[in-house]
Amino acid sequence: MTGTTNAFEMAQRQFDHVADLLQLDPQVREILRWPMREYHFRIPVRMDDGTIRVFQGFRVQHNDARGPCKGGIRFHPAETIDTVRALATWMTWKCAVVDLPLGGGKGGVIVDPATLSEGEKERLARGYIQQIWRNIGPRQDVPAPDVGTNPQMMGWMMDEYSKLVGQYTPGVITGKPVGGGGSLGRTEATGFGVIYAVREALKHLNLEPSRCVAAIQGFGNVAQYAAVGFTEILGGKVVCVSYWDREDRTAYTVSKADGIDPRFLMSITDQYGTIDKTKARAAGYTIEDGNAWLSKEADVLIPAALEGQINADTAHLIHERVKLIAEGANGPTTPEADDVIRQRGIFMIPDFLCNAGGVTVSYFESVQNDMNFYWTKEEVLQRLDTKMTQAFHAVLDLSLKEGVFMRDAAYMVAINRVVKAMELRGWI
């Protein structure tokens, strides 16, 4: 959430626009514009100093026509119910666009996890499950990690749920640690998924990946593996990444004209995504303003940080060389910026298609939990590649056939699939 951008209003505006294109029945539209269920709850946690702090938690289930709800849990100081609603809505479209038999859900707690000790994090994670366990489950709603949460917290949450229901239930949560019910390939999944989509888009644009340059915003999990994938899988060059510096409370862009080494940068990055500036400078990197990534001379821009980053004020900063924007983050481009991108003829891979690799491998994790049989990393990534490639081409084909922007085409594919499921179940 940035300034005046309300993520849920944005999600609804995007939906309304496509509902018009599809001439969707007003009654059906009314069902899909809002989440079906939402839970607001308070989580009392005993802190290390003996005091009790009460945290506000949310879980939103947008639509489960196609299967159990699915979506992450964010621990963030600026979390709001509207952000959670928006992300739950986007999850419905995301699962549908990659044709997963799942619906959309999302959760959140208003907290800065960096201010908590390990013990406090565990008690908060378990407390979250204690409040919501009756309303989640492998056949109801399957949470996962998101901003501010990690595999270890998912392990605690799965354990707490298993205790409460009285049986080991690994499939209630995905994004768990490997060895504790997690799937190999989950760490790389979202970033590599972005790269598989980028690869297909570059083929469509007749661009040779090894000659392409990318600029990436962010250096969390998605950005890290997108950078690794762009250099190692596609053979391209990444000139910069940006990150939020927790010490200085500001964003910086870390760049190198002849290309960054993402694995080196990962080795000097803490668990919250802050890069060690001193070590980066010593290795020949330039530290620039947080927005510098956006104006870099590059073929591909990958915004992989927060919502609303390419907006009416910043869209004009995009370099004329840019041919492709691949949205690794959720909602990084506002509708106003979309208009500018359309006019400039820049090809767009919309967020809920581009970053669907994470939920796809989360789905694979659930499948493996159900079977109690686990795949190799190669199998997981191969299946992910197949899913992302099929999804990309389904959207591209519709975009070309109907002459619509890729974001609209992705929504059209997703909404049609959800409406179809609602019809088949007799809801409408």
N, C-alpha and C positions, 0 to 999 in steps of 0.2 A: 504494500500500500504506500503510495507516495502522495503527499499533500492532499489534493482534492480528488484523487482518483478513488472512486468507490468500486471495488472489484466486482461486487455483485451486480451493481447497476450496469457495469460494462458487460458482464456475462449475459445479462438480460437483454441489453441492446443488441449484442451480437446474435442472440437467439431470435429476437423479434425480427431482425433484418432478414434472417434466413427463413423464418416462418412465413414472412411475406412472399419470399421467392418461391417457397413450396406451396403457397396458398393453403396453409395448414388450417384445419378446422379450429375456430376460436375456442371451442371447449377443450380440444386436445392441447391447444396452446396454453390454456389456463392451468392444465395439469402439469405441464413441463416447465413452466416459468418459475415455479416455486418448489422447494424441497418437499418431499412427502412427509418427512418426520425430522424433528430436530430436538436434541436434548441439551439442556443447560444444567450444569451441576457444580457444586462447590466441593473442593478436595482439601480437607484439613491434613496438614503434614507436620509431624513433629520434627523440628529443626535440630541441628547438632547442639545448639545451646540450650535445648530443653523447651524453648517456646514453640507455640503452634502457629503456623501461618496457614491462611486459607486461600487457595488458588481457584480461579474461575476456569472451568473446563467446558468444552463443547463437543458434541458429535452430531453431524448432520448427515441424513440419508436422503439423497436427492431422488433417486428412482431405482427400483429393483425389478423392473419388468424383465430384464434379460438375465438376471441371476443375482446372487448376493451382492450387497454394496461393497465397494473396495475403495480405499483411499487412506492417505497418510495421516499422521498425528503431528502437528507442529507445536513446538514449545517456543514461543516468540513473545517478547515484551509488548509488541504492537498488535498482537492477535485480536481480531474482532469477529463477531458472529457473521458479519457480511463477507469478510474474507473467506471464512469457512464455508459459507453458503455458495460463494462463487466457485471455490475449488471443488466442492462436492458436485456442483453442476457440470463443471469442466470434466470431472472424472467420468460422469455418465457418458459424455460425448467421446472421451478418450477411449474408454473400454469398447464402445460401440464401433468407433472408427477402425480399431485394429481387430474387430470382430471377436472380442473376448466375451464369454458368457457371464458377464458381470455388470453390475450397476455402479452408480457413483456415490461415494461417501467421503467424508473428511472430518478430521477432529483437530482440536487445538486446546492449548492451555496458555493463559496469559502469564508468561514467566520468561526471564532471561536465564537460560540454563547455565550460562557461564558463571552466574553468581551462586550456583549451588554446588555443594560438595558431592562426591560420588554417592554417599549414603543418602543424602537428601534427594538426589535424582532418582535413586531406586525407590524410595518411599513415595515420591510423587508419581512415578510410573505405575507402581502397584496401586496407589490410591485412585488413579484414573480408572483402572480396570474395576476396582471395587465399586465405583459409582455407575459403571456402564455395562457390566458383564452380562446382565440379563438381556441386553439389546444388541449384543454382537455375537458372533459365532461363525464357524466355517460355512454354514448355510444361510447366515443372516447378513453379516457385515464383517469384513476382514480388514482391520487396520494395518498400517505399515509405517516405517519411519519417514519423516519429512524434515523440514527445516528445524534444526535444534534437537532432533532425536537421532538415535543411532541403533545399530544392531543389538548392542548390549541391552539397551532399554526395552527393545522388542522381546528379548529373551526373558527379562523380568516380567514383562506383561503377559507373555505366553504362560510362564510358570504360575503367575497369580490366577489367571483364568483357569488353568488346569486344576489348581487347588480348589477353586470355588465350585467347579462343575464335577469334581471328583474323578476325572480321568485325564490322562496325558492327551492334550489336544493341540498338536503343533500347528494345525491348519487355521487356527483362530487369528494368527498374526503372521504377516510375511516380513521379509527383510531381517530375519533372525540371523544370528551368527552361524557360519558353516560349522557343523559338528553339533549344533543345537537345533537342528531342523531347518537350517538355512540352505539356500541353493548356491552352488558354485555359479560364478558369472553375474551374480546380483550386483556386486559392487560396480562393475563396469557397465551394467545394462543400460542405464539411461543415456550416458555419454556415447557409448558405442551405437545405441539405437539412433541417436542424432546423426552420427556419421554414416550409418547405412542409408538413412534418408537423404543426406547430403550427396552421397555417392550417386544415388539414383537421379537426383535433381541435376547434378553436373552432367550426367549422361544425356538427360533431356535437353540441357542447354548447350550441348556439344562443347563442354569445357574439359580439358585434360586435368585431372586432379593434381598430378605432380607439378603442374605449372601454377597452381592456385595458391593464393595467400588468404589466410583467415585472421580475423581479429575477434577475440572472445571476451565477453563481459562475465566476470565472476571467476572464482577459483575454488568453488566447493566441489562436491563429488561430480556433478554433471559436467562442469567446465573442465575439470581435470582430465576426465576420460574422453571428453570431446577433443581436447588438445592432443592427448595421446593417440587417439584414433585418427585424427586428421593427419598427423605426422607419420604414424607407423602403419596404419591400414591403407590410407590414401596416398601417402608419400608427398603430401603438400607441406606448406610452411605456415606456421602460426607466428605472427609478428608481435602479438601482445595478449596478455590476460589482465583483468582488473581484479581487485579484491578489496574487502572492507578491513581497514586496519583498526583492531580493537584498542590499541594503545592510543593512537592519535584521534580516534573516533571520526575517521574520514575515509573516503575511498581513494585508491591510487590505481594507476595503470602501470603495469610492469612490461616494458617492451625491449625488443632487440631487433634491429633492422634485418639481420641475417637469419632470424628465426629463433624462437625460444626453445629451450629443452624442457618439455613439461615434466619429465621424470625428475630432473634436477630441482625444478621449482617445488614439486611435491615433497622432496626431501627436506626443504627448508620452510614448510608450511605447517602451522599447528592444526589441532583437530577442528578448530572453528574457521579455518580458511584464511588465517592471517599469515602473509609471507614475511619472512625475516628480511627487511629492507637492506640491512647492512651486508648480509651475505649475498643478496641479489646484486647490489652495486659492485661488490668485490668481484663478482663473476662477470661483470661487464654489462649488466642490465641497466636500463634507464628507468627512473621512477618519475611518472608524470601524473597530472591531474586525473581524478577518477573518471571523467567523461572522455578522456583522450582516445579510448578504444573506438568510440563511435565515428571519429573522423579519420581513422587510419586509411591509407591507400590499401585496399584489400578487395578480393573478389567475393569473399564470403564473410558475413557478419553472423556471429553466434551469440545473441544475448542469452546468458545462462545464469542470471542472478535473480532479480526481483521484478515485480509487476510494474507496468507503466514507465519503463525506462526510455523507450523510443516514443516520444509524444509530440504534440503540436510545436513545442518549444525546441525540441532537439532533432527532429526528423531532417531538418535542412542541413545538419552537420554531416550527414552520411556522404562519403566520398563518391564521386561520379563513377569510379571504377567498379563499385559494388554491383554484383549481378544477382546475388542470392542472400536472403536472410533466413537463417534456420533458428527457430525459436526454441532454445533449450529450456528456458524458464517458462513459468505459467503466466500468461497475460503480459508479456514484456512490451507489447506494442498497442497503443491506444487506437480507437477507431479513427481519430483525426490523423494520426501518423499513417494508418493504413491507406487513407486517401492519397497522401503524398507518395507512398511506396507504389501504389497502383499507377499513379500518373507517370512516375519515373520508369515504369516497366520492370521493376525489380521483382524477381521471382521469390515467392514467400512459401516456406514450409511452416504451416501454423502450429502453434504450441502443442495442442492436444494430439496431433499426429506426430510431430517431431520428437517430443519427449516421452512417447508412450513405451519406450523400451523398458523403463523401470517397472511399470505396472504389468507389462507382458511377462517379464521374468518373475515378478511376484506371483502372477497366475501360475507360471510353471512351478514355482515353489509350492503353492497350494496343491497342485496336481501330484507332485512328488511326495508331499506330506500324506495325501490320501492313499497313495499306492504303497507308502512306506518303502519306496525304492527311489534311489537318487541317480541323476544323470551326471556324466562328465561335463567339465566346463566347455569343451568343444561342442558337445551335443546341445548344451543350453544356448551358446552363442550362435550356433548354426540355425537352431529353431527360431531364435530371435531375429536373425537376418532374414529368414524366410517370411516371418510375420510382418516385419517392418516393410519389406520390399513389396509384398502383396498389398498392404494397406496404402503405401505411397501411390502405387499404380492405380488402385481403385479410385483414389481421390483425384489423381492427375487426369485419368480418363474422363471422369465426370466434369472436371474443370474445363477440359478441352471441348467436350461434347456440348456442354451448356453455355460455354463462353463466359464462365464466372471465375472470380478470384479464387485462389486455392483455399483460403480460409472458409469462404462460403461453400465451396465444394466439399470440404471436410465436414462442415456442419450438416450439409445436405445428406451425405452418406450416413453420418451418425444418427441424425434425427429420424431419417427414414427407417433405420434398423430398430430404433427404440419404439417408434410408433407401430411398426410391424409386430414387434413382440407384444405390445399392449393389445393389439387387435387379436393376435393368436390366443392370448390368455383371456379374452372377453372383457377387458377393462373398458374398452371404448367401442 
